[in-house]
Amino acid sequence: MADIRLIATDLDGTIIGHIADFSLLPQFREKINDLRRRYNGVWAICTGRSLHSYKRIFTPLIRMGIAPDYVIVKHAYIYERTRFGWYIPHVIWNFQIRLLIMSEEVNLRE
């Protein structure tokens, strides 16, 4: 069986629902942490939110021990969560993505 290297989930409507029901979060925490340990993989949350919005919404879950290794915000920009809880941008990737988006915006205006 191949190793699972990456577990990627959405945020809104997947981990955080429309109703603040936290009853399944302890089970989710155990399952996601078990998969990470068992396969030595990482977990990334992909969201259309900004990093600031993600942090505001996700802070209670981090306090419950549910903390992803990576957060991909605005569907493109990658941040790694350190063991201290800080978010460090993947500078080269994020810079290249920003240049690509700016280039596309210029092309659309022409």
Backbone as a chain_set.jsonl record, in Angstrom:
{"seq": "MADIRLIATDLDGTIIGHIADFSLLPQFREKINDLRRRYNGVWAICTGRSLHSYKRIFTPLIRMGIAPDYVIVKHAYIYERTRFGWYIPHVIWNFQIRLLIMSEEVNLRE", "coords": {"N": [[0.839, -1.172, 0.0], [0.565, 2.202, -0.843], [2.08, 5.094, 0.627], [0.27, 7.672, 2.298], [0.715, 10.866, 1.549], [-0.316, 13.432, 1.665], [-3.082, 14.947, 3.113], [-5.804, 16.627, 2.186], [-8.203, 19.04, 2.889], [-11.266, 20.864, 2.601], [-12.487, 23.901, 4.118], [-14.84, 25.573, 4.939], [-18.063, 24.333, 5.368], [-17.112, 21.803, 5.375], [-15.117, 21.104, 7.437], [-15.849, 23.087, 9.191], [-19.099, 23.686, 9.761], [-22.304, 25.06, 8.781], [-23.728, 25.334, 11.042], [-22.836, 25.729, 14.397], [-21.749, 23.077, 15.424], [-19.958, 21.15, 17.387], [-19.717, 18.515, 18.024], [-18.678, 16.302, 16.585], [-16.034, 16.882, 16.313], [-13.988, 15.936, 18.191], [-13.758, 13.228, 17.365], [-12.981, 13.609, 14.717], [-10.511, 14.891, 15.134], [-9.019, 12.791, 16.33], [-9.018, 10.905, 14.228], [-7.761, 12.295, 12.074], [-5.27, 12.856, 13.2], [-4.386, 10.261, 13.681], [-4.14, 9.278, 11.034], [-2.085, 10.969, 10.122], [0.04, 10.188, 11.789], [0.226, 7.414, 11.225], [0.808, 7.248, 8.454], [2.782, 9.087, 8.13], [2.15, 11.523, 7.004], [1.044, 14.79, 5.887], [-1.315, 17.359, 6.754], [-3.404, 19.531, 5.025], [-5.341, 22.46, 4.894], [-7.519, 23.813, 2.597], [-8.729, 26.858, 1.483], [-10.9, 29.53, 0.502], [-10.794, 31.737, 1.984], [-9.085, 34.552, 3.548], [-5.853, 34.61, 5.203], [-6.052, 35.861, 7.685], [-8.841, 35.738, 8.171], [-9.169, 32.955, 8.211], [-7.62, 32.3, 10.512], [-9.075, 33.602, 12.529], [-11.507, 32.2, 12.484], [-10.652, 29.551, 12.872], [-9.228, 29.347, 15.259], [-10.548, 28.404, 17.729], [-10.664, 25.64, 17.164], [-8.005, 24.922, 16.972], [-7.289, 25.206, 19.607], [-8.58, 22.994, 20.538], [-6.922, 21.029, 19.751], [-6.862, 20.498, 17.071], [-5.093, 20.998, 14.435], [-3.892, 22.005, 11.397], [-1.11, 21.144, 9.228], [-0.466, 22.712, 7.093], [-1.853, 25.637, 5.535], [-3.785, 26.665, 2.902], [-4.59, 29.54, 1.518], [-6.995, 31.767, 0.007], [-7.257, 30.118, -2.132], [-4.716, 29.62, -3.188], [-2.316, 30.583, -1.919], [0.287, 29.453, 0.128], [0.812, 28.554, 3.48], [2.807, 27.504, 6.152], [2.289, 25.919, 9.214], [3.985, 26.418, 12.158], [5.587, 24.667, 14.893], [5.205, 26.314, 16.983], [2.868, 27.549, 16.484], [2.797, 29.625, 14.71], [2.36, 31.076, 11.445], [4.061, 30.56, 8.553], [4.876, 31.933, 5.483], [5.207, 30.311, 2.296], [7.452, 31.617, 0.595], [8.622, 31.796, -2.056], [6.858, 30.261, -3.666], [4.403, 31.642, -3.138], [5.054, 34.192, -4.092], [5.489, 33.661, -6.831], [2.913, 32.818, -7.541], [1.488, 35.175, -7.051], [2.628, 36.854, -9.011], [1.759, 35.502, -11.317], [-1.03, 35.773, -11.081], [-1.244, 38.572, -11.234], [-0.281, 38.968, -13.829], [-2.256, 37.654, -15.321], [-4.427, 39.282, -14.697], [-3.664, 41.641, -15.994], [-3.656, 40.739, -18.656], [-6.373, 40.223, -18.967], [-7.445, 42.761, -18.978], [-6.624, 43.821, -21.35]], "CA": [[0.0, 0.0, 0.0], [1.331, 3.436, -0.929], [1.917, 6.035, 1.734], [-0.53, 8.873, 2.099], [1.626, 11.974, 1.829], [-1.044, 14.672, 1.876], [-4.52, 14.92, 3.337], [-6.268, 17.99, 1.916], [-9.627, 19.221, 3.135], [-11.827, 22.203, 2.518], [-12.773, 24.419, 5.45], [-16.257, 25.904, 5.118], [-18.983, 23.293, 4.933], [-16.47, 20.497, 5.518], [-14.692, 21.014, 8.835], [-16.717, 24.022, 9.892], [-20.393, 23.695, 9.105], [-23.124, 26.26, 8.897], [-24.193, 25.364, 12.426], [-21.696, 25.506, 15.299], [-21.882, 21.773, 16.069], [-18.606, 20.653, 17.601], [-19.809, 17.171, 18.593], [-17.858, 15.339, 15.854], [-14.643, 17.333, 16.228], [-13.034, 15.035, 18.85], [-13.539, 12.065, 16.499], [-12.205, 14.085, 13.574], [-9.143, 15.109, 15.611], [-8.364, 11.495, 16.497], [-8.845, 10.278, 12.92], [-6.762, 13.01, 11.273], [-3.969, 12.656, 13.843], [-4.012, 8.867, 13.434], [-3.662, 9.182, 9.652], [-0.795, 11.639, 10.034], [1.049, 9.331, 12.429], [0.333, 6.126, 10.546], [1.385, 7.371, 7.112], [3.775, 10.156, 8.147], [1.68, 12.513, 6.041], [0.703, 16.127, 6.389], [-2.692, 17.777, 6.523], [-3.549, 20.903, 4.551], [-6.681, 23.0, 4.709], [-7.607, 24.707, 1.443], [-9.88, 27.724, 1.671], [-10.934, 30.781, -0.231], [-10.649, 32.811, 2.971], [-7.753, 35.125, 3.778], [-5.203, 34.013, 6.366], [-6.64, 36.494, 8.868], [-10.173, 35.17, 8.358], [-8.965, 31.568, 8.617], [-7.161, 32.263, 11.909], [-10.185, 34.016, 13.392], [-12.49, 31.113, 12.512], [-10.082, 28.261, 13.238], [-8.572, 29.38, 16.57], [-11.137, 27.472, 18.712], [-10.336, 24.261, 16.833], [-6.6, 24.721, 17.341], [-7.305, 25.004, 21.067], [-9.065, 21.627, 20.759], [-5.91, 20.093, 19.258], [-7.055, 20.26, 15.64], [-4.224, 21.995, 13.815], [-3.304, 21.517, 10.147], [0.303, 21.444, 8.985], [-0.429, 23.774, 6.087], [-3.096, 26.3, 5.184], [-3.734, 27.273, 1.572], [-5.625, 30.574, 1.571], [-7.368, 32.374, -1.277], [-7.111, 29.011, -3.088], [-3.429, 29.642, -3.873], [-1.144, 30.962, -1.126], [0.59, 28.402, 1.09], [1.432, 28.907, 4.759], [3.105, 26.354, 6.997], [2.11, 26.177, 10.646], [5.141, 25.951, 12.918], [5.222, 24.025, 16.164], [4.842, 27.383, 17.913], [1.562, 28.054, 16.094], [2.932, 30.725, 13.754], [2.171, 30.708, 10.045], [5.171, 31.051, 7.745], [4.536, 31.792, 4.063], [6.154, 29.735, 1.342], [7.699, 32.88, -0.086], [8.845, 31.65, -3.509], [5.58, 29.833, -4.254], [3.425, 32.722, -3.041], [5.483, 35.26, -4.992], [5.212, 33.215, -8.203], [1.458, 32.837, -7.722], [1.067, 36.578, -7.144], [3.02, 37.322, -10.346], [0.87, 34.867, -12.285], [-2.341, 36.417, -10.961], [-1.115, 39.937, -11.765], [-0.147, 38.837, -15.275], [-3.569, 37.311, -15.843], [-5.267, 40.467, -14.579], [-3.253, 42.55, -17.071], [-4.133, 40.15, -19.907], [-7.831, 40.369, -19.049], [-7.759, 44.16, -19.239], [-6.26, 44.166, -22.735]], "C": [[0.893, 1.247, 0.0], [1.063, 4.319, 0.281], [1.003, 7.185, 1.333], [0.37, 10.028, 2.5], [0.891, 13.252, 2.206], [-2.524, 14.38, 2.059], [-4.973, 16.368, 3.164], [-7.775, 18.055, 2.121], [-10.006, 20.675, 2.888], [-12.1, 22.66, 3.949], [-14.274, 24.625, 5.648], [-17.152, 24.809, 4.543], [-18.391, 21.903, 5.018], [-16.044, 20.285, 6.962], [-15.578, 21.909, 9.692], [-18.021, 24.091, 9.118], [-21.118, 25.014, 9.288], [-23.663, 26.432, 10.315], [-22.993, 25.029, 13.313], [-21.896, 24.222, 16.098], [-20.488, 21.168, 16.185], [-18.585, 19.198, 18.066], [-18.919, 16.145, 17.881], [-16.377, 15.707, 15.811], [-13.652, 16.457, 16.999], [-12.738, 13.782, 18.016], [-12.69, 12.45, 15.29], [-10.742, 14.272, 13.967], [-8.39, 13.789, 15.728], [-8.067, 10.841, 15.148], [-7.741, 10.963, 12.11], [-5.367, 12.822, 11.875], [-3.475, 11.227, 13.671], [-3.475, 8.695, 12.018], [-2.299, 9.836, 9.488], [0.314, 10.777, 10.634], [1.3, 8.064, 11.617], [1.073, 6.219, 9.211], [2.465, 8.437, 7.02], [3.432, 11.226, 7.105], [1.433, 13.854, 6.705], [-0.74, 16.445, 6.007], [-2.698, 19.235, 6.118], [-5.026, 21.252, 4.455], [-6.61, 23.969, 3.545], [-8.877, 25.544, 1.618], [-9.78, 28.958, 0.791], [-10.785, 31.982, 0.695], [-9.227, 33.376, 2.963], [-7.145, 34.423, 4.997], [-5.805, 34.573, 7.654], [-8.023, 35.894, 9.176], [-10.079, 33.711, 8.817], [-8.589, 31.491, 10.097], [-8.292, 32.604, 12.873], [-11.192, 32.877, 13.563], [-11.913, 29.842, 13.134], [-9.456, 28.22, 14.629], [-9.219, 28.455, 17.603], [-10.793, 26.007, 18.427], [-8.883, 23.943, 17.178], [-6.495, 24.491, 18.847], [-7.794, 23.611, 21.438], [-8.07, 20.581, 20.265], [-6.079, 19.726, 17.794], [-6.288, 21.344, 14.903], [-3.592, 21.425, 12.549], [-1.827, 21.888, 10.053], [0.465, 22.616, 8.023], [-1.821, 24.366, 5.917], [-2.869, 26.934, 3.821], [-4.907, 28.246, 1.526], [-5.813, 31.207, 0.2], [-7.109, 31.392, -2.429], [-5.731, 28.937, -3.733], [-2.207, 29.816, -2.976], [-0.931, 29.994, 0.031], [1.308, 28.965, 2.312], [1.64, 27.632, 5.555], [2.943, 26.76, 8.461], [3.304, 25.591, 11.382], [4.679, 25.297, 14.211], [4.854, 25.049, 17.232], [3.487, 28.01, 17.577], [1.608, 29.24, 15.149], [2.711, 30.191, 12.355], [3.266, 31.368, 9.213], [4.819, 30.856, 6.275], [5.626, 31.04, 3.303], [6.42, 30.835, 0.317], [7.824, 32.721, -1.596], [7.552, 31.257, -4.204], [4.592, 30.986, -4.282], [3.775, 33.885, -3.964], [5.177, 34.897, -6.441], [3.712, 33.24, -8.492], [0.969, 34.265, -7.879], [1.427, 37.155, -8.506], [2.101, 36.756, -11.423], [-0.514, 35.522, -12.26], [-2.298, 37.831, -11.543], [-1.022, 39.919, -13.286], [-1.488, 38.538, -15.929], [-4.526, 38.511, -15.778], [-4.945, 41.479, -15.678], [-3.776, 42.026, -18.408], [-5.64, 40.297, -20.061], [-8.244, 41.796, -19.374], [-7.489, 44.564, -20.698], [-7.326, 43.774, -23.715]], "O": [[1.859, 1.326, 0.759], [-0.016, 4.297, 0.872], [0.974, 7.607, 0.177], [0.745, 10.15, 3.666], [1.405, 14.064, 2.975], [-3.137, 13.663, 1.267], [-4.558, 17.241, 3.928], [-8.524, 17.233, 1.594], [-9.175, 21.58, 2.96], [-11.956, 21.876, 4.888], [-14.901, 23.923, 6.441], [-17.014, 24.415, 3.385], [-19.086, 20.919, 4.763], [-16.551, 19.389, 7.637], [-16.001, 21.525, 10.783], [-18.045, 24.506, 7.959], [-20.593, 25.957, 9.881], [-24.008, 27.538, 10.731], [-22.221, 24.127, 12.991], [-22.177, 24.264, 17.295], [-19.911, 20.727, 15.191], [-17.533, 18.699, 18.465], [-18.45, 15.204, 18.521], [-15.558, 14.927, 15.325], [-12.546, 16.244, 16.501], [-11.595, 13.327, 17.967], [-11.794, 11.708, 14.888], [-9.839, 13.868, 13.235], [-7.25, 13.682, 15.276], [-6.986, 10.287, 14.95], [-6.886, 10.293, 11.53], [-4.394, 12.648, 11.142], [-2.273, 11.002, 13.528], [-2.456, 8.032, 11.823], [-1.443, 9.304, 8.781], [1.394, 10.652, 10.057], [2.445, 7.694, 11.357], [1.88, 5.347, 8.888], [3.011, 8.668, 5.942], [4.309, 11.757, 6.423], [1.595, 14.018, 7.914], [-1.298, 15.877, 5.069], [-2.082, 20.077, 6.773], [-5.846, 20.455, 3.999], [-5.744, 24.843, 3.506], [-9.957, 25.01, 1.868], [-8.689, 29.366, 0.392], [-10.665, 33.116, 0.232], [-8.298, 32.76, 2.441], [-7.845, 33.725, 5.73], [-6.039, 33.829, 8.606], [-8.32, 35.582, 10.329], [-10.818, 33.285, 9.705], [-9.17, 30.707, 10.848], [-8.443, 31.963, 13.914], [-11.669, 32.627, 14.67], [-12.618, 29.133, 13.852], [-9.179, 27.131, 15.13], [-8.487, 27.763, 18.311], [-10.648, 25.217, 19.361], [-8.566, 22.838, 17.619], [-5.697, 23.671, 19.3], [-7.474, 23.099, 22.511], [-8.338, 19.382, 20.347], [-5.5, 18.745, 17.328], [-6.766, 22.469, 14.76], [-2.832, 20.459, 12.622], [-1.359, 22.818, 10.709], [1.405, 23.403, 8.128], [-2.831, 23.693, 6.124], [-1.889, 27.649, 3.61], [-6.067, 27.835, 1.498], [-4.919, 31.187, -0.647], [-6.786, 31.794, -3.547], [-5.578, 28.251, -4.744], [-1.157, 29.24, -3.259], [-1.844, 29.742, 0.818], [2.265, 29.732, 2.204], [0.753, 26.782, 5.625], [3.409, 27.819, 8.88], [3.601, 24.405, 11.246], [3.504, 25.376, 14.57], [4.266, 24.705, 18.258], [3.012, 28.892, 18.292], [0.566, 29.806, 14.818], [2.858, 28.995, 12.107], [3.377, 32.594, 9.179], [4.498, 29.743, 5.858], [6.809, 31.128, 3.632], [5.714, 30.965, -0.683], [7.178, 33.458, -2.341], [7.186, 31.851, -5.218], [4.006, 31.28, -5.324], [2.884, 34.496, -4.553], [4.664, 35.723, -7.196], [3.296, 33.643, -9.578], [0.131, 34.545, -8.736], [0.623, 37.872, -9.102], [1.711, 37.473, -12.344], [-1.095, 35.791, -13.312], [-3.211, 38.238, -12.262], [-1.619, 40.762, -13.956], [-1.817, 39.104, -16.971], [-5.328, 38.727, -16.686], [-5.85, 42.104, -16.231], [-4.291, 42.804, -19.211], [-6.131, 40.478, -21.175], [-9.29, 42.013, -19.986], [-8.061, 45.531, -21.202], [-7.173, 43.995, -24.916]]}, "num_chains": 1, "name": "protein.A"}
